[in-house]
Amino acid sequence: MPRLRQVPRAEATPEITQMYDLLFGDRDPVAEPGTATGTPGDWWTVFAVVPDVFNHAVAGFGLYRSKNRKIDPKLRELGQMRAGFAVGSQFVFSQHCNLGGFTGGVWVVSSRNVGVLVAVPNSTD
């Protein structure tokens, strides 16, 4: 449960409601939390407290996934997964395994690659 206030659907701006629709269907994500990937979705409802910051973050996701990025999407996603795993961030690791590996309509990271990535020990240096 987040420590900050969450924005229920009834108080959300039209742009935020559009993202709520995409992520939560017609449910109110505060009253009935949960995304298709198994997270509570409270990141979205807390960021919605400041709509311009919410919209900036959403635009950043589009920039991140743009075809104009120079790094190969597969390498980018493997890096995100490994970073999440290495620091013990279940959220980052699971999000990039569930959704991040699906880039441009194509699954770019195999389950074998994810298995190898978590088997590599963290550096102690």
C-alpha positions as CSV (number, residue, x, y, z in Angstrom):
1,M,0.0,0.0,0.0
2,P,1.5,3.4,-1.0
3,R,2.1,6.0,1.6
4,L,0.9,8.8,-0.7
5,R,-2.6,9.6,-1.7
6,Q,-4.0,7.7,-4.8
7,V,-6.3,9.2,-7.4
8,P,-9.5,7.3,-7.9
9,R,-11.0,7.1,-11.4
10,A,-13.7,9.7,-10.6
11,E,-11.0,12.3,-9.8
12,A,-8.7,11.6,-12.8
13,T,-8.1,13.9,-15.7
14,P,-9.1,12.7,-19.2
15,E,-5.5,11.8,-20.0
16,I,-5.1,9.8,-16.8
17,T,-8.5,8.1,-17.3
18,Q,-7.3,7.0,-20.8
19,M,-4.3,5.3,-19.2
20,Y,-6.5,3.8,-16.4
21,D,-8.7,2.3,-19.2
22,L,-5.7,0.7,-20.8
23,L,-4.2,-0.7,-17.6
24,F,-7.3,-1.5,-15.5
25,G,-10.2,-1.7,-17.9
26,D,-13.3,0.0,-16.5
27,R,-12.3,-0.7,-12.8
28,D,-11.4,2.1,-10.4
29,P,-7.8,1.2,-9.7
30,V,-7.9,2.5,-6.2
31,A,-11.0,0.6,-5.2
32,E,-10.0,-2.5,-7.2
33,P,-6.2,-2.5,-7.7
34,G,-4.3,-4.9,-9.9
35,T,-2.9,-4.9,-13.4
36,A,-2.7,-7.7,-16.0
37,T,1.0,-8.3,-15.0
38,G,0.2,-8.9,-11.4
39,T,1.3,-5.6,-9.9
40,P,-1.1,-3.5,-7.7
41,G,-0.8,-0.6,-10.2
42,D,-0.4,1.9,-7.4
43,W,2.5,3.6,-9.2
44,W,0.0,4.9,-11.7
45,T,-2.6,6.0,-9.1
46,V,0.0,7.9,-7.0
47,F,1.6,9.6,-10.0
48,A,-1.8,10.8,-11.0
49,V,-1.8,13.1,-8.0
50,V,0.2,15.5,-10.2
51,P,-1.2,15.2,-13.8
52,D,1.6,17.0,-15.6
53,V,4.2,14.7,-14.0
54,F,2.0,11.7,-14.9
55,N,1.8,12.8,-18.5
56,H,5.6,13.5,-18.6
57,A,6.2,9.9,-17.3
58,V,3.9,8.4,-19.9
59,A,5.6,10.4,-22.7
60,G,8.9,9.1,-21.4
61,F,7.8,5.5,-21.9
62,G,7.1,6.4,-25.5
63,L,10.5,8.0,-25.9
64,Y,12.1,4.9,-24.3
65,R,10.4,2.5,-26.7
66,S,10.8,4.8,-29.8
67,K,12.3,3.2,-33.0
68,N,14.7,6.2,-33.0
69,R,16.7,4.7,-30.1
70,K,20.1,3.5,-31.1
71,I,20.5,0.6,-28.7
72,D,19.0,-2.7,-29.8
73,P,15.7,-3.2,-27.9
74,K,16.7,-6.7,-26.9
75,L,19.9,-5.5,-25.3
76,R,18.0,-2.6,-23.6
77,E,15.5,-5.0,-22.1
78,L,18.1,-7.5,-21.0
79,G,19.9,-4.7,-19.3
80,Q,16.7,-3.5,-17.5
81,M,15.9,-7.0,-16.4
82,R,19.4,-7.7,-15.1
83,A,19.6,-4.3,-13.3
84,G,16.2,-5.0,-11.6
85,F,17.3,-8.5,-10.6
86,A,20.8,-7.3,-9.4
87,V,19.3,-4.7,-7.0
88,G,16.5,-6.9,-5.9
89,S,13.7,-4.9,-7.5
90,Q,11.0,-7.4,-8.1
91,F,8.9,-4.6,-9.7
92,V,11.5,-3.6,-12.3
93,F,12.5,-7.2,-13.0
94,S,9.0,-8.5,-13.4
95,Q,7.8,-5.6,-15.5
96,H,10.6,-6.0,-18.0
97,C,10.1,-9.8,-18.1
98,N,6.4,-9.5,-18.6
99,L,6.1,-6.4,-20.8
100,G,9.5,-5.1,-21.5
101,G,10.5,-8.2,-23.4
102,F,7.6,-7.5,-25.8
103,T,8.9,-4.7,-28.0
104,G,7.4,-3.4,-31.2
105,G,4.9,-6.2,-31.3
106,V,7.6,-8.9,-31.2
107,W,8.8,-11.0,-28.2
108,V,12.5,-10.1,-28.2
109,V,13.8,-11.9,-25.1
110,S,13.5,-15.6,-24.7
111,S,12.8,-17.3,-21.4
112,R,16.2,-19.0,-21.8
113,N,17.9,-15.6,-21.9
114,V,16.1,-14.6,-18.7
115,G,17.2,-17.8,-17.0
116,V,20.8,-17.1,-18.0
117,L,20.6,-13.5,-16.8
118,V,19.5,-14.5,-13.3
119,A,22.1,-17.2,-13.0
120,V,25.0,-14.8,-13.4
121,P,26.3,-13.9,-10.0
122,N,26.4,-10.3,-8.9
123,S,29.9,-8.7,-8.8
124,T,31.4,-8.1,-5.4
125,D,33.7,-5.4,-6.8
